Amino acid sequence: MSGIRPNSDGFLKQVESGLVEAGVMPGEGLVVAVSGGVDSVVLLDVLHRLSGPLDLWLHVAHLDHQLRPDSAADAIFVQTLAASLLGRHD
């Protein structure tokens, strides 16, 4: 499988089309629920990449249910990731 690269541009276009079809308008804010797992981190990355071209304001939300001993580490990871991507602490 080496040499095979996913078509990230095509994926971004699909997500962009989905947002437009869902009625997301330029200048709107989106709340992105991020657990710290791979799926939600990829979701945040994709929305961050599209936030400039689509003029979106992203807000990251994380809820620490404290169900796992390492859940506090997930919360810190999400906070750090959000601050590095969005350049603010919300």
N, C-alpha and C positions, 0 to 999 in steps of 0.2 A: 504494500500500500504506500510505500514511500513515493514521493513525487506527486501524489494526488492531493490537491488543495481544494478545499470547499470554495464555492463561488460566493464569497462574502458580499460582493456587490449585488448579486441576484437576490440574496437573502434580505439585504437591507431594502431593496426595492419592494420585496414582498411585504415586509413589515410596514414600510411607508404607505403602500397601497391599502393595507389593512387599517391603518390609522385614519387615512383619508376616508375610506368607506365607512368607518365607525363614526365619522363626523367630527373628528378632532380638528380644530381650527388653529391657524397660526396665532401665537400669543397666549394660547391656553396653557394651563398647568396640568401636569400629570403626577399623581402619586404612584410611586413605584415601590411595591412591597418587596423587600430584599431580605431573604433569610440568611444569606451567606453561602448557600449552596450554589452549585454550578449553574443550574437553570436560572435562578433569579439574578445571579451576577452577569450572566450573558444577556439577560433581558435588559438590565441596567446599562450595560455596555452598548447594546444596539440602540436603545432609546437615547443615550448620550450622543452617539454618532449622528443620530437623526435630529437631535434637538436644535442644532444650528440651522440646518437647511429648512426645517419645518417651523422654526421660531417657537419652540416649546420650552416651558419652564418646568424642570423636573424637581420633584420633592421625593426624597427617599424616606421610607418608613420601615422600621424594624421593630418587631415585638419579641422580647425575650421571655418566652413562656417558662423558662428555667426548668425544662423537662430533662435536660441532659447536663451532666457535670461541666461540660465545656461550652455551655451556651453563652456565658459571659464573653468568651473569646470571639464567638461569632458576632456578638453585638459590637465589640471593639473593631473587628475586621470591617464590618459594614459601615461603621462611623468613619473609619479611616479611608475606606474606598470612596464613600460619598464625598468626603471633604476633598480628596485628591481629584476626583472627576469634576465635581461641581464648583470647587473653589470656595465653598462656604460651609457652615456648620448649621444645618437645619434638620 
